[in-house]
Amino acid sequence: MVGYPAKPGPSKAKAAVIGALIGIPVPFIGPVIGAIAGVGYSIYKAKQRG
């Protein structure tokens, strides 16, 4: 399943929370950076699972 997005569940929720926490303090570029961080976290966790 390499290359496919992670299945919905707790890991996506964690990634969304990380993105939101990064995006809240910085009004304009924060949401973009937060979204990138959330996606990066999801990809990192998916690769760890194999």
Buried (B, 14 or more C-beta within 10 A) or exposed (E): EEEEEBEEEEBBEBBBEBBBEBBEEEEEEBBEEBBEBBBEBBEEBBEEEE
